[in-house]
Amino acid sequence: RIAIADYDVNDQNRIRRGYIAKGACRPKKYAFPQHPVGEKYNFFIAPKTTIVESFSSTTKQDKVLYIARLTYSLKCPRFLLGQGLAFRGHDEREVSLNKGNFLELLHWLAENFEEVNKVVLKNAPKNNKMIAHEIQTDLINSCAKETTRLMMEELALCLRYVDKIGRVVERFLGILHVANTTSLTLKTAIESLLMEHGLTFSRVRGQGYDGASNMKGHVNGLKKLIMDESPSAYYVHCFAHQLQLSLVAVAKENRDCVLFFQQLANLLNVLGMSCKKIRMLRVAQAERIIKALELEEIETGKGMNQEMGLSRPGDTRWGSHHKTIMHILRMYPSIRLVLNKLVRDPTQSNEAMLAETMLTYFESFDFVFMAHLLQTIFGHTNDLSRALQKKDQDIVNAVELIHLTKIQLQLLRDDGGWETFLEEVTSYCVKHKVKVPQMGGKYKPPGRPSRFYKNLTNLHRFHVEMFLGLIDRQLR
């Protein structure tokens, strides 16, 4: 027929309405080619091709072959998972020379073992070869679930006792596998191990764990269950662990200390969010050390100028806060250089804003002052923590060490400690080109509104509120 567009413009709408009025029609003189509907059509016209009928019609021989195919397909993931190898390849086509570890291993089994070759790959049904990506993922998940189901918690038990000549001896008794970490399960496991060595709870005179609730709970904790059977088994919290928790809790009562650790977390997030930034920091630190060695600004020797990282401090990890702050002060120029590069990077706008915000506080006298103050305080307490972790430590010596640490902090507070500390911080700022405010001038907080610090001098802010305030909290 003539196309509507070929008619006169004034007649096109009339002709179009005429075609619409006739309705749908099929040309009678045109031979349309016939095509088979395909496999999907057979599912509707053949009742035996339904899924239920297909399963019910499966013979025992088909099931045996399926189990064999599944077994050999699972052997490959088990081997790859045990060796920590990848599964898939970049090109898994039949003509590929390297189809990936999973398919290559399955091909190797088929080529070397006839019983494997009979049921896998080319000799398997086209819709049941078990080599698709989805099937590989299902096999991996099945292995992971079985592994997780068989995993059990472990409990290590140590004994401390006094021998015949009065020496305190500590011995590792063994490792117990427990189904869960409930207090009742742990008590039963400990009791069984003690009975194997001819011991009972009645001979226990003390017990010590970490601060977990299932251990030291006053109602249903392991400590309570053991003391019910042996009232003389007094609970003693780990000295070093308790000291770390106390120091962090006391330090976080100070607003300036809380702000410092928040900014420290932001700094670690900015520098540690990608391998690229970690690499930039390592390169900057290595170049700075090489330059300092050439200028003879630092000494060389065994164990000196080692590579340092910025690990995230943890409240329950002994000395982690002191180590992180110490590394930041030593890597200060390198960290500032990396932050400046991130700010100038036009391809990373979001990260550039975070780096710019962090750089404002990082280059301030407040950050350097608080970092040095916490490094000094945690330095004294870190020595105490190391001493408390010694095996030959007793309660009397521990109390003496705590008293000695408090004396050191009191000397830092009173006998010229402020002048010495301020001189040290000022020297550090001058060396790294950080602006040092006049102590008699008005205090201006970096990156925060000034209305909360009206009529406040720098001397009162840094000496009274930050220096004395934080030390006094530790001395309480």
N, C-alpha and C positions, 0 to 999 in steps of 0.2 A: 504494500500500500504506500501511498504518497505520505511523506512525513508532514506533520501538521505545520512545521516551520516553513514548508515550501508553499503553502497556500498564501493567499493575499492576507495582509495584516487585518483587514476589516472582517475577514471570514474565519480567522483562526479560532476565536472563541465559540462561534456557532458550530463549527466542526467538532471541537473538543466536547461540547455539550452533547452532540449527537453520539459520539463514541461512548460517553458515560451513560447515556440513556439506554443503549443497547446492552450494557452489562458485560460481564466477562465472557469471552468466547475464544474458541480455538480454531485456527485456520484449518479447513478441511482438506486442502490439497497439499499440505506440508507433511512430509514423513519424519516424525520425530524419532531420533535414535533411542533404542532401549538399552538400559544399563541394569545390571543386577543390583538389588538393594544391599546385599552384603551380609556379613555375619550377624550384625545387630538385628536384622529382620528375622533371622532364623530363631532367635531367642523368643520371639512372639508367636511364631507359627508352629514350632516344634516343641512340644511339652517336655521332652526328655533332655533339653539343653538348659534347664534351669539350674541354679547353683545347688539346690537341695538334691536334685536328681544326679548332678555331676558327682557330688560327694558320695552319695549312696551307691553309685555305680562303680566306684573305685575298687579295684581288686586288691587282694592281699599283697600280690607282687608289686603293685604300684606303691603301696604303703611302705614296703621294704626298701624299694629303690629311693623313695623320698627320704626315709630316715637315713639311709647311707649317704645320700647327697647332702643332707643337712649336717651330718657328722663331719664329712670332709670339708664342708664350707665353714664349719665352726673351728676346725683345727687351724685354719689360716689366721683368723682373727686372734686366737689364743696365742699363737706364735708371735704375731706382730705386736700385740699388746705387751707381751712379756719382754720383748726387745725394745719397746718404745719407738716403733717405726710407723711411718705414715701409711695409710691404706691406698689412697687413690692417686692416680697419675694425671698428668696434664692431657694426655690423649689415650683413651681407652678403646679406640676403635680396633677392629680385627687386624687391620693392616699396620697398626702401630708397632714399632720396635720395642717400646717400653710402655706397657699398659698400667704401670703402678704395681706396688708391692703385693697387693691382694690378688689381683688377676695373674701376675707373673708366678706367684707361689702356687696358685691353683693349677696353672698350666704345667708347672714343673712336676707337681704330684701326678697329674694325669699322664705325663710323658714317661714317668718312671715306674708307675704302679698301674697294672692293668685293671685291677678291681676299682680303682678310682676313675680311670678313663671311661669305664662302662656307664657311669651314672652322672658325670658332670660335663659341662660345656657343650660340645657338639652333640653328644649322645643323650643330653637331657631334653625334656620337652621345651619348646620355645618359650612357653609362659611360666616355666619353673626352673630356670637356670640358676637363680639365687646369686646373681652377679650385679644387679642394678644398684645404684647408689642408695636407694631407700632400703633395700635388703641389707646392704652392708651396715647401714646405720642401725637397723634393727638387731643385727647380730652383735654389734658393739654394745648396744644398750642391754641386751640379754646377758652378756658377759659381765657388764658393770653391776647389774642387779644381783647376779649370783655371787659376785665377789663381795658386794656390800652386805649381803645376807649372812655370809660366813665370817665377816669381820667381827672381832670382839675387842672389848676394852681391856687394857692391861693395867695391872696394879703392881708396883714395885714396893717391896717391904724390906726395910732395914732395921736392925736391932742395935741398940747401944746399951752396953752393960759394963759392970765393974768386975774385973777378974780377981783372982785370989790375992794378988799383991797390991790391989787398990788402984790399978790403972783403968782409965775409961777407954773402952774398946768399941769401935763401931764396925759392924759387919753387914754385908749384903746377904739377905736370906733367900730371896728368890723373886720371880715374876709370876704373877697369877693372871690367868685369863678369866674375865668375868663377863657375863652377858650384858650387864648394864652397870651404871654407877650409882644406883640407889644405896643409901646407907646400910640397909639390911643385907643386901647382896654383898657389899664390901666386908661387912662384919663377919658373915658366914665364911667368906673366902679367907680372910685373915685368920680366923679361928681354926679352920682346917689346916692351914699351913703351919701354924704354931703347934697343933697337935701332932703333926708328922714329925716334929723335932722334940716331942716330949714336953712342950710348954703349954701353959694355959693363961687366960686373962688374969687369973688371981695373982700371978707373979709379975704383972705389968705395973710399973710405978710411974709411967709417964707416956704421953702420946703427943705427936706433933704433925700437923698437916698445913696446907695452905689455907687461905681464907674462904674457900668455897662453902656454900651454905649446906651442902650435903655432908660436909666434913665436920664443921664446927657448930652446926645448928643446935640450939638449946632444947629443942623438943624432940626431933627425930633424927638429929645428926649422928654421924658415926661416933663422935666424941661422947655424946650422951648415952648411946647404946653400950659402949665399952665401960663407961663409968657406972652404969647400972649394975654390971657384973663385978666390977673391981673399982670401988670408990677411990682407991689410992692411985689410979691411973690418971694423974692430973694432966690437963691439956696445956701445952706450951706452944704458942704461935712462933713460927720461924722469926728469929730476931731481925735478920736482914730484910725479909719480906715485909714485916711489920713496920720497920723503920722507913722503907721506901714509900709505903702507903701513907704513913703519917706525914712525911715531908711534903709529898705532893698535895695531900689534903690541906695542910696548913698553908702552903704556898698559894693555893688557889683561893684562899680567903682574901687575898690581897687583889684589888681591882687591877692594879698595874701589872701584876704577875699574870692574871687571867688574860688581859689584853695581849701581853707578850706571847703567851703560848698559843693564843688564837692566830696571831700574825705569823708565828712560827709554823703552825699547821698550814696556813695559806701559802707560805713560802715553799714548803715541801711539796704542796700540791702543784704549784706553778712549775717548779724545777723537776718534779718527778712524774709528771703526767705522760711523758713519752720518752722513748729511748733516745730520741734525737737531742732532747734537752740534757739528759744525763751525759751523753757523749760530748755536748758542747761544754759542759762544766768540767769534765775530765780533761779535755784538751786545753781549756783556759788555765786550769790549775797546773798542768804539766808545763805549759809555756812559761807561767809565772815562776815556777821553781827553777827551770833552766836559766831564765834571766837572772834570778837572784843568785844562783850558783856562779854565773859568769861575773857578777858584780861583787862576789864574796860577801853577800849580805847574810847568807845562812851557811851553816857548817855541813860537812858531809861525814858520813860514818855508817857503820852497820846499824840497820834498823831505823835510820833517820830519813825524813822526807818521804815517807811511805804514802801510797795513794789512800785518800780518805773518802768516805761516802757520807751521805746525809740520811741516816736511818731515822725512821719515825719513832719518837720516844713513847714508851709505854708505862703506865702507872705501876705495873707489876714486874717490870724488868729492872733489876738493880743497876743503877748508874746510867741508865739510858738517857735521861735528861742531861746529865753532866756531859756525857760523851757527845751528844748532838750539839749542844751549845759550844763546846770546845772546838768542834770541827767547823762550825759556822764562823767563829772568830778567826780561825786559822785560814779559812778559805774566803774571807770577806771580799778581797779585791776580785777574785775569780767569780764569785756569785754576783757581785755588782756588775761586772762586765757582761755576764750572760743576761741579766735582767735588762740592761741597756740594749743589747742586741734584740731581745724579744720585743721591746717597746718600739724599735725602729723597723720591725719586720712587717711589711705591708700586706703579706699574704695571710697573716693570722691576726685578724682584728680583735676577736674576743680574748685571745690569750695576751695580746698586746695591752688591752685595758687592764687585765688582771696584773700583769707585770708592772705596769705604770703605777697602779695603786699600791702594790707591794713595795716598789722602789721608793716611794715617798716616805714610808715608815722605815724602810731598811737603811736609808741614808741619814736618818735623824739621830741626834744625840741621845734621844730617849731609848732607842733600840740598843745602841752600843752600851749605854750606861746599864740598862737592865740585864743585858747579856753578860757583862762583866760581873755584875753583882750576883746573879744566879750562879755563874761559874765559880765564884769565890765561895759562896755558901755551900753549893753542892760539892765542891772540892773537898771541904772539911768533912761533910757527911758521907762522901763516897769512900774516904779512907776508913771511916767508922763501919760502913757497910761491908767493906772487904775484910775487916778484922772480925766482924760478927759471923762471917761465913767459914771461919776456920773450924776444923773438926775438934780441936782441943780447947774450944771456948767454953767457959762456964759462966753462970749467972753473975757471980761476984765480979769477974773481970769485965763482963759486958756492961755492968753498971758503972764501973770505973771509966771505961772508954766513953760512955755517954757523957759522964761528968767532964772528962777532958775535952770533948768536942764542944760542949757548952762554954767552957772557959775560953777556948779559941775564938768562938763567936763573940763572947763578951769583950775580949781584947780588941777584936775588929771594931766593935761598937764604941769603945771608950778611948783607949790609949793611942790617940793619933791615927786611928784606923781610917777615919774619913779623909784626912788630908792625903795620906798615902794612897788610898784607893782613888780619889779624885785625880791625883797626879798621874796615876797609871792609866786611867780612862782618857784623860786629856792627851797624854803622849800617844796613845793608840789613835785617837781621832786626828791629831796633827799628822801622823804618819800616813793615814789613809784618806786625808783631805775631807774629813767630816767636820762641819761647822760646830764650834764649841760656843755655847751661849755664855754671856756674862752672868755670873751667879747673882749679882745684885739687880739684874734687869727683870722685866716682867716675863712671866712664863707664857709661852705660846705652844699649845699641844699640836703635834704633827697629825694632820688629817682628821682632826676632831674640832668641834665648836669650842670657842674660847669662853663662852658664857658660863661654863661650869668651873672655870678657873680664874675668876675675876680677882684682881688685887692680890695675886699670888706671885711671889718672886721665885726665880729659878733655884736659889739656895734653899728656900723652904720646901719647894717641890721635890728636889732631888735628895736633899739631906734628911729632911724630917719624914716626908710622906713615903719616899721610896726606900732610901737606905736604912733609916732607923725603923721604919714601919715593918719591913720585911724581916729584918734581923730579930726584932722583938717578938714577932710571931713564931719564929723558929726557937727562940729561947723559952717560950712558955712551957 
